[in-house]
Amino acid sequence: MDKKSKKCPHAFYERGSWYHRTKILQEDYSVKYGKTGGFSSDVEAEKAYRKHMAEFEQAMEARFLVQGKDISLKDYLIYWFQSIFQTE
């Protein structure tokens, strides 16, 4: 039975341990979602979630600094349509 923590909103219990959701920034600026588990408590999972999200935000900032400019939603959607959507 899956359950969520009331005091830790990003932690959930599944298959005998606590988990949290993950985000991984891909080379094409898309985000891959997943989950990480094996935590013994919801508090531990929440703490790991906050650390993971700080690392994700840092990766996003670093990617934009390397590129040297901000990417607008319009630019990303044009890129996505031309390189990903049209190939499928």
C-alpha positions in Angstrom: 0.0 0.0 0.0 1.4 3.4 -1.0 1.1 6.3 1.4 2.2 9.8 1.6 3.7 11.6 4.6 1.6 14.4 6.1 4.7 16.3 7.5 7.0 15.7 4.5 5.1 16.5 1.3 7.6 15.1 -1.1 8.1 11.7 0.6 6.0 8.6 -0.1 6.1 5.0 1.2 6.2 2.2 -1.3 7.4 -1.4 -1.2 8.7 -1.3 2.3 10.7 2.0 2.2 10.4 5.7 1.8 11.0 7.4 -1.7 11.1 10.8 -3.2 10.7 12.0 -6.8 13.8 13.0 -8.9 14.5 15.3 -11.8 17.6 14.9 -14.1 18.4 17.5 -16.7 19.2 15.9 -20.1 21.6 17.4 -22.7 18.7 18.5 -24.8 17.3 20.5 -21.8 14.5 18.0 -21.3 13.9 16.7 -17.8 13.9 13.0 -17.0 11.7 12.1 -14.0 12.2 9.2 -11.6 12.3 8.2 -8.0 14.9 7.3 -5.4 14.1 5.1 -2.5 15.5 3.0 0.3 15.1 5.6 3.0 14.2 4.4 6.5 12.0 7.4 7.3 9.9 10.1 5.6 12.1 12.8 7.2 15.2 11.2 5.6 13.5 11.0 2.2 12.4 14.7 2.5 15.9 15.8 3.4 17.4 13.9 0.4 14.7 15.4 -1.9 15.6 18.9 -0.9 19.3 18.2 -1.5 18.5 16.6 -4.9 16.4 19.7 -5.9 19.1 22.1 -4.9 21.6 20.1 -7.1 19.0 20.1 -10.0 18.6 23.9 -9.7 22.4 24.3 -9.7 22.7 22.2 -12.8 20.0 24.3 -14.5 21.8 27.5 -13.6 25.2 26.1 -14.7 23.7 25.0 -18.1 22.4 28.5 -18.8 25.7 30.2 -17.7 27.7 27.9 -20.1 25.3 28.8 -22.9 25.7 32.4 -22.1 22.1 33.4 -22.6 18.7 32.7 -21.4 16.5 30.2 -23.2 13.0 31.4 -23.7 10.0 29.1 -23.8 9.6 30.0 -27.5 13.2 29.0 -28.3 12.8 25.7 -26.5 9.5 24.8 -28.2 11.0 25.6 -31.6 14.0 23.4 -30.8 11.7 20.6 -29.5 9.5 20.7 -32.5 12.3 20.7 -35.1 14.6 18.2 -33.5 12.4 15.9 -31.5 8.9 16.0 -32.7 9.6 16.1 -36.5 11.9 13.0 -36.3 9.1 11.0 -34.9 
